[in-house]
Amino acid sequence: MKKQIIFNSLTEELRAQRQRTHEICRNFNRSPSKGHLKKLKSTFSSCGENVRIEPGFHCDYGHKIKLGNNVYININCTLLDGGEIIIGDDCLIAPNVQILTINHPSSPKERLEKTSYASDVTLGCNVWLGAGAIVLPGISIGTGAVVGAGSVVTSEVEANCLYAGNPAQKIKPI
């Protein structure tokens, strides 16, 4: 797994930032007009040309998301961006996909301290994440890879390969 950054998501500053971003997402989801989409895209660190995002989109901060050109994010997708999320050119994100950068301690005692860990997620170019796929913190998915519907990605995904299952396993090269 990639480097983890420890942070407290309950600080006043981060709670306020999430509240602002959640409001932008709610406005877009209620009325996915060009104006609301433009405002949503403006929260991202970078957003390429021809990026399409369908309603039901959710993120926490926005400014840690980088989208390449020709990215398509289908309905009901969640990007928990406590860490950086980089999505390369020509990626397809199917309905109900979750890309998560946040984790918490497994120790009950440590969880009481409300510590969060963020690990970046990177998708190379021309990646397809099938419906309902979940990408866990710290994962890199190689260019040209496909992740099957319902898969849970717990480790690196090689370029130009099909992965599927829970946990996602390499099925075959493409």
C-alpha positions as CSV (number, residue, x, y, z in Angstrom):
1,M,0.0,0.0,0.0
2,K,1.1,3.5,-0.7
3,K,2.1,6.0,2.0
4,Q,-0.7,6.9,4.4
5,I,-1.2,10.4,5.6
6,I,-2.7,10.7,9.1
7,F,-5.4,13.4,9.5
8,N,-8.3,14.4,11.7
9,S,-11.4,14.8,9.4
10,L,-13.4,16.3,12.3
11,T,-11.5,19.6,12.5
12,E,-13.7,22.7,12.0
13,E,-11.9,23.6,8.8
14,L,-12.4,20.1,7.2
15,R,-16.0,19.8,8.3
16,A,-16.8,23.2,6.8
17,Q,-15.0,22.3,3.6
18,R,-16.9,19.0,3.3
19,Q,-20.2,20.9,4.0
20,R,-19.5,23.3,1.1
21,T,-18.5,20.5,-1.3
22,H,-21.5,18.4,-0.3
23,E,-23.8,21.4,-1.0
24,I,-22.2,21.7,-4.5
25,C,-22.8,18.0,-5.1
26,R,-26.4,18.2,-3.8
27,N,-27.2,21.1,-6.1
28,F,-25.7,19.2,-9.1
29,N,-27.6,16.0,-8.2
30,R,-30.9,17.9,-7.8
31,S,-30.5,19.8,-11.0
32,P,-27.6,18.6,-13.2
33,S,-27.5,21.7,-15.3
34,K,-24.4,23.0,-17.1
35,G,-24.0,25.7,-14.4
36,H,-24.1,23.2,-11.5
37,L,-21.8,20.8,-13.4
38,K,-19.4,23.7,-14.1
39,K,-19.3,24.6,-10.4
40,L,-18.7,20.9,-9.4
41,K,-15.8,20.6,-11.9
42,S,-14.3,23.9,-10.6
43,T,-13.9,22.3,-7.2
44,F,-11.5,19.7,-8.7
45,S,-7.8,20.1,-8.7
46,S,-7.9,19.6,-12.5
47,C,-10.5,18.6,-14.9
48,G,-9.8,17.7,-18.6
49,E,-11.9,18.3,-21.7
50,N,-15.1,16.3,-22.4
51,V,-15.6,15.1,-18.8
52,R,-19.1,13.9,-18.2
53,I,-20.5,13.3,-14.8
54,E,-24.0,11.9,-14.2
55,P,-26.2,12.7,-11.2
56,G,-25.7,10.9,-8.0
57,F,-22.1,12.0,-7.8
58,H,-20.6,12.5,-4.3
59,C,-17.2,13.6,-3.1
60,D,-15.9,15.1,0.2
61,Y,-13.5,17.9,-0.8
62,G,-13.1,18.0,-4.6
63,H,-9.7,19.7,-4.6
64,K,-7.9,16.4,-4.4
65,I,-9.5,15.0,-7.5
66,K,-7.7,15.2,-10.9
67,L,-9.7,14.1,-14.0
68,G,-8.1,13.6,-17.4
69,N,-9.8,14.2,-20.8
70,N,-12.8,12.2,-21.9
71,V,-13.6,10.8,-18.5
72,Y,-17.1,9.4,-18.0
73,I,-18.5,9.0,-14.5
74,N,-21.9,7.3,-14.5
75,I,-24.7,7.6,-12.0
76,N,-24.4,7.2,-8.2
77,C,-20.6,7.3,-7.9
78,T,-18.7,8.2,-4.7
79,L,-15.1,9.5,-4.6
80,L,-14.0,9.9,-1.0
81,D,-11.1,12.2,-1.6
82,G,-9.3,12.7,1.7
83,G,-6.3,11.5,-0.3
84,E,-5.6,12.4,-3.9
85,I,-7.7,10.6,-6.7
86,I,-6.1,10.8,-10.1
87,I,-8.2,9.4,-13.0
88,G,-6.4,9.3,-16.4
89,D,-7.7,10.1,-19.9
90,D,-10.5,8.1,-21.4
91,C,-11.6,6.3,-18.2
92,L,-15.1,4.8,-17.8
93,I,-16.5,4.7,-14.3
94,A,-19.7,2.6,-14.3
95,P,-22.8,3.2,-12.0
96,N,-22.4,2.8,-8.2
97,V,-18.6,2.8,-8.2
98,Q,-16.8,3.8,-5.1
99,I,-13.2,5.1,-5.1
100,L,-12.0,5.4,-1.5
101,T,-8.9,7.0,-0.1
102,I,-9.9,7.0,3.5
103,N,-9.2,4.3,6.1
104,H,-9.4,4.1,9.9
105,P,-7.5,2.1,12.6
106,S,-8.6,-1.5,13.1
107,S,-8.0,-1.2,16.8
108,P,-11.1,-0.2,18.7
109,K,-9.1,1.9,21.1
110,E,-7.3,3.8,18.3
111,R,-10.7,4.4,16.6
112,L,-11.9,6.3,19.6
113,E,-9.2,8.9,18.8
114,K,-11.1,9.5,15.5
115,T,-7.9,9.2,13.5
116,S,-8.2,8.9,9.7
117,Y,-5.7,7.7,7.2
118,A,-5.6,8.9,3.6
119,S,-3.8,7.0,0.8
120,D,-3.9,8.2,-2.8
121,V,-5.7,6.2,-5.6
122,T,-4.5,6.4,-9.3
123,L,-6.2,5.1,-12.4
124,G,-4.1,5.1,-15.6
125,C,-5.6,6.0,-18.9
126,N,-8.4,4.0,-20.6
127,V,-9.4,2.1,-17.4
128,W,-12.9,0.7,-17.1
129,L,-14.3,0.2,-13.6
130,G,-17.5,-2.0,-13.9
131,A,-20.7,-1.3,-12.0
132,G,-20.5,-1.4,-8.3
133,A,-16.7,-1.8,-8.2
134,I,-15.0,-0.6,-5.0
135,V,-11.4,0.6,-5.1
136,L,-9.8,0.7,-1.7
137,P,-7.2,3.3,-0.4
138,G,-3.7,3.3,-1.8
139,I,-4.5,1.4,-5.0
140,S,-3.0,2.0,-8.5
141,I,-4.8,0.6,-11.5
142,G,-2.7,0.3,-14.7
143,T,-3.5,1.8,-18.1
144,G,-6.0,-0.2,-20.2
145,A,-7.1,-2.3,-17.2
146,V,-10.7,-3.5,-16.7
147,V,-12.2,-4.2,-13.2
148,G,-15.3,-6.4,-13.4
149,A,-18.7,-5.4,-11.9
150,G,-19.0,-5.8,-8.2
151,S,-15.2,-6.3,-7.6
152,V,-13.4,-5.1,-4.6
153,V,-9.9,-3.9,-5.5
154,T,-7.6,-4.5,-2.6
155,S,-4.2,-4.6,-4.4
156,E,-2.5,-3.2,-7.5
157,V,-4.1,-3.9,-10.9
158,E,-1.7,-4.5,-13.8
159,A,-2.0,-2.6,-17.0
160,N,-4.0,-4.2,-19.8
161,C,-5.5,-6.9,-17.6
162,L,-8.9,-8.0,-16.5
163,Y,-9.5,-8.3,-12.8
164,A,-12.6,-9.4,-11.0
165,G,-13.9,-10.8,-7.7
166,N,-13.8,-10.1,-4.0
167,P,-11.0,-9.5,-3.6
168,A,-10.3,-8.7,-7.2
169,Q,-7.9,-11.2,-8.8
170,K,-6.2,-11.2,-12.2
171,I,-8.4,-13.1,-14.7
172,K,-6.4,-12.6,-17.9
173,P,-4.4,-10.2,-19.9
174,I,-6.4,-8.1,-22.4
